[in-house]
Amino acid sequence: MKKFLTVTIAFLFCCSFTACSDNDKSESISSEIPSVAEGEAGEVITPDEDDDEYGLGEYRYSSGGTKLYYDENEYSTELMLTLEKYFTSFEENNYEDYKSCLYPSYIEEMNSYLKENYEYDLETSFQNQRESLSEKMGGDFKITRIKAEKSESDSAESYFAPLNETFGKDYYNEIKDSTEKLHHLKFYVMAEDSEKTESLLVSGFEIVFAEKDGNYYTFG
């Protein structure tokens, strides 16, 4: 079973996912989580060659116990912790944490758009997203692993195209000109359900983070 687990998770993290079923699941690996200061990530852990998780590569634990897989030459720990906070906000049903991960003007623009066109607000949209994730996991869930890798696209501009249309303006250049850097990446998320069974929650989605004053913000 452990060998199956390693192959399954490695396949989920490394393949295109188009051939993977949403029902592909594996039993959770129990391991001792090192103590990590709140809001930080621990030292890099390299699994031994005979470890069941060796094929998954190096990772760091967050203070929340999430395994974070990323190349620190590409992405900062702060960015990864923001991505984790974004998803744990759904896990914990914490709208304030969710908002703290979003760029302020996005909150304003999206609230106006939703109220004008759908007669509900961003908090309702958050709840809808949370319900969708919960349904996929069969109820409550806990984020266990997040992997980030370079997007196949070299530019974040295409990511903003739908927002340009939604907000009726050149939102991409507005954000580009008001922030220090845009980070475009692809990510994967795994989570445990209430029975401690680990499965793929999000596969190969793209996201953009805007870096400003040492903080990272996203748009969705």
Sequence and secondary structure as in RCSB ss.txt:
>XXXX:A:sequence
MKKFLTVTIAFLFCCSFTACSDNDKSESISSEIPSVAEGEAGEVITPDEDDDEYGLGEYRYSSGGTKLYYDENEY
STELMLTLEKYFTSFEENNYEDYKSCLYPSYIEEMNSYLKENYEYDLETSFQNQRESLSEKMGGDFKITRIKAEK
SESDSAESYFAPLNETFGKDYYNEIKDSTEKLHHLKFYVMAEDSEKTESLLVSGFEIVFAEKDGNYYTFG
>XXXX:A:secstr
 HHHHHHHHHHHHHS STT  TT EEE          TT B   B   TTSTTGGG  BEEBTTS EEE  TTTS
 HHHHHHHHHHHHHHHTT HHHHHHTB HHHHHHHHHHHHHHHS  HHHHHHHHHHHHHHHHTS  EEEEEEEEE
 SSS SHHHHHHHHHHHTS HHHHHHHHSSEEEEEEEEEEEE TTSEEEEEEEEEEEEEEEETTEEEB  
